[in-house]
Amino acid sequence: MIEFKPRYFVLPAIALTVLAILHAPADSGQSRDCGPSIRIADPGIRESFAAMARQQSRAAKKICAVHANNSAR
């Protein structure tokens, strides 16, 4: 006869919990910018960063996209 004991359910329950926590879409909570997500309060500095992002080369944009995709996992 099969015995149902709590110790047989604890490890699978922990594994399912970890898998549920790790599963997330690639763009969940990530900013579209390259690098870490930070909030800049100063409007002048924020605009200078936005201007720099607009002037990025095509290769730099591709690298940022790869970085954002890899760091979301």
C-alpha positions in Angstrom: 0.0 0.0 0.0 1.2 3.5 -0.8 1.8 5.7 2.2 1.2 9.4 1.8 3.8 11.2 4.0 4.5 15.0 4.0 8.2 14.4 3.3 7.2 13.1 -0.2 5.5 16.4 -1.1 7.9 18.9 0.4 10.7 18.8 -2.2 8.3 18.8 -5.2 6.4 21.7 -3.6 9.6 23.7 -3.2 10.7 22.9 -6.7 7.4 24.1 -8.1 7.6 27.3 -6.0 11.1 28.0 -7.3 10.0 27.4 -10.9 7.0 29.7 -10.5 9.2 32.5 -9.1 11.8 32.2 -11.8 9.3 32.1 -14.7 8.9 35.7 -15.9 8.5 37.3 -19.3 11.7 38.7 -20.8 10.6 42.4 -20.4 9.0 42.2 -16.9 10.2 45.0 -14.7 13.1 45.9 -17.0 13.7 49.3 -18.4 14.2 49.7 -22.1 17.5 51.4 -21.5 20.9 49.8 -21.5 22.4 49.2 -18.1 20.8 49.2 -14.6 17.3 50.7 -14.0 17.7 53.8 -12.0 15.5 56.9 -11.6 17.1 60.2 -12.3 15.3 63.1 -10.6 17.1 66.0 -12.2 15.4 66.8 -15.5 18.6 68.2 -17.1 20.6 65.1 -16.4 17.7 62.9 -17.5 17.5 64.8 -20.8 21.2 64.5 -21.4 21.0 60.7 -21.0 18.0 60.6 -23.3 19.9 62.6 -25.9 22.9 60.2 -25.6 20.6 57.2 -26.1 19.1 58.8 -29.2 22.6 59.2 -30.7 23.8 55.6 -30.1 25.1 53.6 -33.0 23.2 50.7 -34.4 25.8 48.3 -33.0 25.4 49.8 -29.5 21.6 49.4 -29.7 22.0 45.7 -30.7 24.4 45.1 -27.7 21.9 46.8 -25.3 19.1 44.6 -26.7 21.2 41.5 -26.1 22.1 42.7 -22.6 18.5 43.4 -21.7 17.4 40.0 -23.0 20.1 38.2 -21.1 19.7 40.0 -17.8 16.0 39.4 -17.7 16.5 35.6 -17.3 
